[in-house]
């Protein structure tokens, strides 16, 4: 259980000399799962009987607690006091402690004996240990990732990811890459899937905000978190990046784990950390969220060429798409009005705002929260402004992807935002070639970074918020008196 990351309390190990039974009972009351092991001599111990009575009392007072009994070389009928084994021991206790006290113990024993547990007479102990540990993992409250209160339209996406994970070969380490533009809900989806699936694995870790981690210490911090989450111990302060990678590679080999790398972009050290996880135990699943899907495909191919002895990995891509208009409107109304539908006077305005956000959850959250206390006149002026200038918080998030582009790719992005949204790409390609660009390559970069798509009949598609961002960048060029479109 300790190896599976479960915090275990055993009275014979943790009770210090001189401490009283009161300390044990305090530990019982603060625990969530109880595993009494009923041996042949169990009923001879007053302290064992006190503990099991405390367990029964605790589950009656607190919801969510469980007792998982183990019948070790005894039958449940013995614990139910249907045979002489426990019954004779309790008769002796009555002479010493009185009928009232012993009655409480008898009731506790018969209550627990009715609970389905493990009968270790015929079953192999190793298999029982595995079963018990798995049962505890499924029962305890896993430390879940925080999710927004107003979740709308995400259920289908969660089911999509679970299907992808289940379709991967159970003998392999499987990757699911969730990709899409910033603010589209990749992290929220990963958190929701992690919360649901983590109890099914021997270990789990959610590494968040990877792109924001410092290249000089952030990677070691992530290694420490991963090791602490999976193996329940801390790396020494003297460990460096390579030491951490070696420990992760060697110790993950026999563990079936669920890992999430949230916000993974191109960075050599972060990619090395992700690659070490290809050596996880069979059936392990790794979810990566990113704005640039191409990095991981190249890395996996290069890695497989370098070392063919590594266990095979399967990669599935999942594109995070904009919210359906009805779901987006529902979410916006919750944020702006704290209801499922807008008041009559705001009905048309709310639909205009939602259409402007293009189903981007980040924009819906930021703008909805901003408008929730404003009057109708302020709504109208805010809407007019948003048509020309993106909200600052939305602008900052989306501009992260733009800032990573090379000069020629930036120019093509800005050209599209100004002239070629929903236009066929043919004429644009001729123009960029005449400018000395390499549009076939640069268009693919924009597609991989989720900044554009090529849709029906070779038309260029760009999210409305990205189009507004591009035009705002052009407006800034005018302010700086540089050449501008």
N, C-alpha and C positions, 0 to 999 in steps of 0.2 A: 504493500500500500504506500509506503514511503517513496518507493521508486516511481510510483504512479502519481506522485505529487499530493497525496492525501495526508493531512495532518493527523497523526495518530497519538492517542494518549493511552499508556499502559501504566497501571498503578504501581506495579512492581519495579518499573524503571524510573518513573518520574516523581514518585513520592519519596521525599528526603527523610533520612532517619529523624525520628522525633515528631514528625507530622502525624496528624490524627486522621481518622476516617472522615472527619468533616471536610478535609481537603479533597479527598476522593469524591465525595458526594458533590462538592462544588464543581469539580471537573465534569462529573456526569451531567449536571444540570446545564453546563455551558456547551455540551456537545450536541451534535445533530443526529448522528447515527450511533446506535448501540449494538455491540456484538457480544452478547454473553456466551461463553463457551461452557456448556453443561457437561462436566466430566462426572465420573463415578463418585468422587468425593466432594463435589460442589456443595451439596446441602449440609455438609459437616461444618462449613465455614460460616460463621455469623456475618462476617464482612461481605462475603459473596451475596448472601441473602439480603443484606442491607442495600447493596448496590442494585440488584435486580428490582427491588421494590422501588428504589429511587428512579430507575429507568422508566418503570410503568407509570409512576406518578408524573414524571416529566413529560411523557408523550401525551398524557391526558390534559396537561395544562398548556402545552405549546403545539400549535399546528405545524405540520411539516417534518416532525421528528419521526424516526423509525427505529424499530428493533429488528435485527436480523440474527436470529438464534442459530447456534451451532450445537448439534447433539453429538458429543464426542464420546464414542463408546458407550452411549446410553440411548434409550428409546424415548421418544416424546411421551410415551405412557408413563415412564419413570418420573418425568418432570411434572406430569399431570397428577402425580401422587396416586396412581392406579396400581403401583407395585410397592414392595417393601423398601426398595433401595433408598429413595428420598424420604419416604414416609417415616421410617424408623429413625432417621436422623432428626427429623422435625419433632418427633415425639420426645427425644432427648432434650431438644431446645426448649420445649414447653416446661419441663421441670426446672430449667434454669432461668428463663426469661419471661415465662407466663404465657397464657393462651392468647391474650390480646395481641401481643407483639408477634407471636408466631402466626396468628391468623393473617396478618398483613403479608407475611412472607409467602404463605400458602397461596393466597389470592394472586400475588405477583407471579409465582411460578406457573400456576395453571393458566393465567392470562397469556404468558409468553409461550407456553408449550403449544398453544393453539395456532401460533403464527408459523407459517411455512418457512422452514429454514433448511439447513444442510445436515444430513444424517451421515456422520463419518464412521460408519462401520464397514460398508461395502465399497464406498467410493474412494478412489485414489485421492490422496491429500493434495497433490500438485494441481490436479484439475479443479478440486474444490477451491483452492486458493485463488486460482484464476477467475473462477465464477464469482466468488465473493468480492474480489477486488472490482470486477466489472460491474457488479450490482451496486456497490458503494459509489462508484464513479457516476452511475446513472441516477443515483438517489441524492447525492449531495448537491447543494446549491453552488453551481460553478460561478466564479466571479465573472459576471457578464459585462459586455461592453455597453456603454451608455448609448441609448437610441433616442432620437427626438420623440416627444409625446405625440406629435401630429404626423403619423406615418400613413400615407395614402398611396395606393396603387403599387406597393412593393411586393405584395404576396406572390404574384406571378413570377417576378424576377427571382425571388428566393427559390421557388420551385424549379425554375430553369437551371440555376446553379447546382442545386441538389441533384438534378437529373444528370447534369454533366459529370459531377463527381462520382455518381453511382455507375455511370457508363464506363468509366475508366477501369482498366484491368486491376483486379484486387491484388495481383502479384507484383504490380509496379508502383512506383511513386508517381502520382498524378498531379499535374499542374492545371489550374484554371486561371487564365489571364483575363481580368475584367478591365476593359479599356474604354475610354471616352474622354470628352473634354472636361476641364476643371469645373467643379460645382454641379456635376450631373447626377451625383448620388452614389458613386462607386464605393466610397468608404462606408456609407450607411448600409448598403447592400452587403458588403463583406462582414460588417458587424452583426447584422441580423442572421446571416448564415452561420457565422462563428458561434453565436449564442445558442443556436438550435443544435448544431452538430458536435460541439466540443465534448459533451459527456460520452460520446461514442468512441473516443480515442484514448489511448494510453497516456497521451500527453498533448498539450496544446499551448500555443503562444500567439499573441496578436502584437505585431511590431508596427506601431503607428508612426505617422509623420516622418517617414524615412527620408524624403527629399529635403526636409528641413533640418535634418541632423547634421552636425558639423563634420566635415571630412576628417578632422583631426581628433576625434574622441567620440563622435556620435556613433561610429561603427562599433567601437568597443562597448559603448553603453548598450547598444542593441544586442551584442553578443551576451553581455551579462544578463540582460532580461530574458533572453531565450533560454540560457542555461538555468536560470533561477526558476523559470516557469516549467520547464520540462523535467529537470533533474532535482529540483528542490535544494540546490546548494549554490553558493556564491563563488565566482571566480576570484582568485587572489588579485590583489592590487598590482602585483608584479607581472601579471599576464598581459601580453600584447596581442595585437590583431592576429598574428600567425598562430600563437598558442591557443587562442580562443577557437580559431577555425579547426585546429587539429582535434581539440576536445569534442567539438560539435560533430565533426565527421566520424570520429571513432565511437562515440557514445550513442549516436542516433541510429546506428546500423540495425539494432534489434528492436527499435521502438516504433510502434504505429502511431504517428502523430498528425495533428492538424495545425498547420502554420499559416499565418496571414502576414504578408509583406505589403503594407499599405503605403501607397505613394512611391513606388519604386521607379526611378528613372535611371538613365545611364550614369553609372559610377562604378569604377573598377572594383573598389573594395566591397560595396554593397552587392555587386554581382557575384563576387567570390563567396560571400556569405550565403546567398541564395543557391549557388551551385553546390556548396557543401551539403545542402539539404537534399540533394539528389540521392544521397547515401542513406536516407531514412529507411526504416523498416518497411517491408511489403505492405501495401494498402495505405500508406501515408498519403495525405492530400495537402497540397500547398496552393493557397490562393494569393494572387498578386494583383494589386490594383495599379494602374498606370495610365498616363496620357499618351505613351508611345509604345505601341505593341511590338514594333519591329526589333527592339533591343533584345528581347528574350528569345525570340526565334533564332536569331543569329548566334547568341551565346550558347544555346542548347546544342546547335549543330556543331559549333566549334568544339564544344566540350566532348561530344560523342566521338569526334575524330581523334581528340587527344588521348582518350582513354576508353577503349571499348569494353573494359572489364566492369565499368560502373553499371549498376542495375538500370534497366531501361526506364525511361521517363516518357510519359504521354502528356501532350499539351493540348488543351482545348481553349479556344478564344471565345469570349463573350463580350459583345459590344453593348455597352450601357446606352440606351436610347432615351430620347426626351420623353417626358411624361405625356400620356394621352391627354387631350385637352380637357376632358371631363374630370379626370383625376387632378390635373393641375388647377382647375377652377375650384374643385372641392378643397384642396390644400390651401389655396390662396384665401378662400372665404374663412377657413378656420383661423388663419393667421391675422387677417385684416378685421374680421368681425366676431371671431370666436363662435361662429355658427357654421352650419353646413351650406347655407345659401346666403347671398347678399340681400340687404334691404332693397326694396323696389327702386329707390332713388339712385342706388349705386349699381344696379344690375348691369347696365350697359358699360359703365366705366370699369367695373371689375373684369368683365370679359375682354375689354380692350387691353388692360394691363396684362392679363394672362397671355393673350395672343402675342404681346410684345416680348414677354419673357421667353417665348419659344419652348415652354415646357421644361425650363432649366430650374431644378429645385432650389439651387443657391439664390437665383434671382427672385424666385417666388418668396423665399423666406425673408430675404433682405428687404425687398420692396413691400411685401405684405406687412411686416413688422413696422416699417417706416410709416405706412399710411393708416395704421389702425386707429390713431388718435386724431387724425386730421379731418377738417371739414371738407365738404364737397368742392369748394373753390380751390382748396389746396390740392385736392386730387387732380383736378383738371390741369393746373399749372405743372404739377409733378409729372403727369403723363406726357405733356408736351415736351418737357425737358428730357425725359427718358428716351423719347424718340430720336433725339440728337446726341445725347451724352449718356453713357452707361453709369449706373450707380457706382460710387467709388469702391465699395467692397467687392462688387462683381467685377469691376474693371481690374482691380489688383489681382484677383484670382485667375482670371482669363489671360492676363498679360504675362503670367509666368511662362506659359507655353510659347508665346510670341518672342519673348526675350531670349529663349534658347536657340532660335533659328539663326542660320547664317545669313549674310547680307542679301544674297540673291533670292533666297527663299522668303525673306521678309518682304522684298519688293513684289514678288508674285502674290503673296498673301494680301498686301495692300491693294494691288491692282484688282484682285478678285473682289475685295470688299467694296471698291469704288465702282467697278464697271461690269463684272462678269458673274455676279450671283444669278443663278438660274439661266445662264447663257451657255450655249454649246462651247466646248473648250477649243474647237478647231482654230478659229481666228486668233484666240488668245495665244495658242501655242506658236503660231507663225510669228506673232508680235514678239514674244519672249525670245524666240530663236534669233530674230533680227537684232535684239538687244544684247546678244552674246550670252544669253542664259542657257541652261540645260533643262528645259521644262519637264522632260520625261522623268528625270531623276528628282527634280525639286517638287513636282506635283506629288510624287510618291511619299516624300518626306511629310508634306502637309496632311496627306491621307493617314499615314501611320501615327501622326501626332493628334489625330482626331480633329483637325482644324477645318477640313473640308471633306466632302464626299463627291464621287462621280456617280450620278443617278441616271434615271431614264434618258435614253437617247444622248448619252455623253454630256449631259448638262452638269455644271458645277453647282454644288449645294454648299451653303455655309449657314451655320446657325445665326439667327437674328442678333443675338447678343455679341457674337464675334464680328458680324458685319458692322454693328454700331461701334465696337472697339476699334476696328480698323479705321473707320471714318474719324473717330476721335483722335487717333494717332496722326492722321493727315491734318486735322485742324490744328494740332500742336505744331506741326511743321510750318504752317502759315504764321503762327505766332512768332516762331523763331526766325522768320524771314528766309527760310531755305526754299529750294525748289520744291514745288508741291503739285500733286495732281489736281 
